[in-house]
Amino acid sequence: MSKDLLFFNKMFMIDYKISEFFYKKLKDKLNFVYIIDAFSYLINLSFIFYIIFFINFSYIFLFAISTAITYLLKLIVNRKRPYYYFDKRFAILVYENHSFPSEHTIISILSFIITRNILVLIAPILRIITLKHWLSDAIFSIILSFVFYIFFGIYL
C-alpha cells in the first residue's frame, strides 16, 4: 500500500473513532444534540450579523463567495455525514451527503480572522460532537478559510 493511501486510511480511521466516541456519549441524549446543534447555528449567525453590521458591510461578499464555493465543493465531493454511519436520528437541518467541507467551520474561521474572538471557534467543535462533520472536514475547512480570506479579502 502506498504511503499516501496509508495516510488517508489512518486519517479516516481517526475520523471514525472520534465520531464513534461522541455517538456513544450522546446516543441517548438527542434533545441535547438538537440544542447544541441549534447553538452552533446561532453562534455563526450572530457573528455574521455583527461583522456585517458593525465592522464592515463589505464582508458580506466574502461570506457569500465562500458559502457558494463551499456548496459547490459539497456537491462535487458528496461525502456522507458521520451520523449516516451511526444513527440517522442525529440528522437535523442538514443534507445527508454534504459533509465535506464544513461551511460552519469556514464561517467560524473567517469570523475569527476578522474579529479575533475565540467564542466563534465553538461552532465547528459542536458540529463534530453532534456528528454533522468528520474531523477531517473541519481541518480541511480551516485551511480553505484562510485561502478564502487571503484570496478574497484583498478586495474588501
C-alpha positions as CSV (number, residue, x, y, z in Angstrom):
1,M,0.0,0.0,0.0
2,S,1.4,3.4,-0.9
3,K,2.2,5.9,1.8
4,D,-0.4,8.4,0.6
5,L,-3.2,5.7,0.7
6,L,-2.0,4.6,4.2
7,F,-2.1,8.2,5.4
8,F,-5.7,8.6,4.2
9,N,-6.8,5.3,5.7
10,K,-5.4,6.3,9.1
11,M,-7.0,9.8,8.8
12,F,-10.4,8.3,8.1
13,M,-10.0,5.8,10.9
14,I,-9.3,8.6,13.3
15,D,-12.4,10.4,11.9
16,Y,-14.5,7.3,12.6
17,K,-13.1,6.7,16.1
18,I,-13.8,10.3,17.1
19,S,-17.3,10.2,15.8
20,E,-17.9,6.9,17.4
21,F,-16.8,8.3,20.7
22,F,-19.3,11.1,20.6
23,Y,-22.0,8.9,19.3
24,K,-21.6,6.6,22.3
25,K,-21.8,9.6,24.7
26,L,-24.8,11.2,23.0
27,K,-26.9,8.4,21.5
28,D,-29.5,8.6,24.4
29,K,-29.4,12.4,24.6
30,L,-30.9,13.5,21.3
31,N,-32.6,16.5,22.7
32,F,-29.3,17.8,24.0
33,V,-27.8,17.1,20.5
34,Y,-30.5,19.2,18.9
35,I,-30.0,22.1,21.4
36,I,-26.2,22.3,20.8
37,D,-26.7,21.9,17.1
38,A,-29.0,25.0,17.2
39,F,-26.5,26.8,19.3
40,S,-23.8,26.3,16.7
41,Y,-26.1,27.9,14.1
42,L,-26.8,30.8,16.5
43,I,-23.1,31.4,17.1
44,N,-22.3,31.7,13.4
45,L,-25.3,33.8,12.6
46,S,-24.6,36.2,15.4
47,F,-21.0,36.7,14.3
48,I,-22.0,37.2,10.7
49,F,-24.6,39.9,11.7
50,Y,-22.0,41.5,14.0
51,I,-19.4,41.6,11.3
52,I,-21.7,42.8,8.5
53,F,-23.5,45.5,10.6
54,F,-20.8,46.7,13.0
55,I,-17.4,46.0,11.4
56,N,-17.7,46.2,7.6
57,F,-20.6,45.5,5.4
58,S,-18.3,44.5,2.6
59,Y,-17.6,41.2,4.4
60,I,-21.0,40.0,3.2
61,F,-19.3,39.3,-0.2
62,L,-16.6,37.2,1.5
63,F,-19.2,35.2,3.3
64,A,-21.4,34.8,0.1
65,I,-18.5,33.8,-2.1
66,S,-17.1,31.3,0.5
67,T,-20.6,29.8,1.0
68,A,-21.1,29.4,-2.7
69,I,-17.8,27.7,-3.2
70,T,-18.4,25.5,-0.2
71,Y,-21.7,24.3,-1.5
72,L,-20.2,23.6,-4.9
73,L,-17.5,21.5,-3.2
74,K,-20.1,19.7,-1.2
75,L,-21.9,18.7,-4.4
76,I,-18.7,17.6,-6.0
77,V,-17.4,15.5,-3.1
78,N,-20.7,14.2,-1.9
79,R,-19.3,12.8,1.4
80,K,-21.8,11.3,3.8
81,R,-22.0,12.8,7.3
82,P,-20.9,10.8,10.3
83,Y,-24.4,10.3,11.7
84,Y,-25.2,8.3,8.5
85,Y,-22.9,5.5,9.8
86,F,-24.2,5.7,13.4
87,D,-27.7,7.0,13.9
88,K,-29.8,9.0,11.4
89,R,-31.8,10.5,14.3
90,F,-28.8,12.9,14.7
91,A,-29.9,14.4,11.4
92,I,-31.4,17.9,11.9
93,L,-31.2,20.8,9.5
94,V,-28.6,19.1,7.3
95,Y,-28.4,17.2,4.0
96,E,-27.2,13.6,4.3
97,N,-24.5,13.6,1.7
98,H,-23.0,17.0,2.2
99,S,-20.4,16.7,4.9
100,F,-17.2,17.9,3.2
101,P,-16.2,20.7,3.5
102,S,-17.8,22.2,6.7
103,E,-19.5,25.5,6.0
104,H,-19.8,26.2,9.7
105,T,-16.1,25.8,10.1
106,I,-15.4,28.1,7.2
107,I,-17.7,30.8,8.5
108,S,-16.3,30.4,12.0
109,I,-12.7,30.7,11.0
110,L,-13.4,33.7,8.7
111,S,-15.3,35.3,11.7
112,F,-12.3,34.5,14.0
113,I,-9.9,36.1,11.5
114,I,-12.0,39.2,11.3
115,T,-13.0,39.6,15.0
116,R,-10.2,37.7,16.8
117,N,-13.0,36.4,19.2
118,I,-12.3,32.8,20.2
119,L,-16.0,32.2,21.1
120,V,-16.8,31.7,17.4
121,L,-14.5,28.6,17.4
122,I,-17.0,26.7,19.4
123,A,-19.3,26.2,16.4
124,P,-17.0,23.8,14.4
125,I,-16.3,21.8,17.6
126,L,-20.0,21.4,18.2
127,R,-20.6,20.2,14.6
128,I,-18.0,17.4,15.2
129,I,-19.6,16.5,18.5
130,T,-23.1,16.3,17.0
131,L,-21.9,14.0,14.2
132,K,-22.6,16.6,11.5
133,H,-18.9,16.6,10.3
134,W,-15.8,14.5,10.4
135,L,-12.7,15.9,12.0
136,S,-11.0,15.9,8.5
137,D,-13.9,18.1,7.2
138,A,-13.1,20.7,9.8
139,I,-9.3,20.5,9.3
140,F,-9.7,21.0,5.5
141,S,-12.2,23.8,6.1
142,I,-9.8,25.7,8.3
143,I,-7.2,25.6,5.6
144,L,-9.9,26.6,3.0
145,S,-11.0,29.5,5.2
146,F,-7.5,31.0,5.2
147,V,-7.3,30.6,1.4
148,F,-10.7,32.4,1.0
149,Y,-9.6,35.2,3.3
150,I,-6.3,35.7,1.6
151,F,-7.7,35.4,-1.9
152,F,-11.0,37.3,-1.5
153,G,-10.1,39.5,1.5
154,I,-7.8,41.7,-0.7
155,Y,-10.8,43.0,-2.5
156,L,-12.6,44.3,0.7
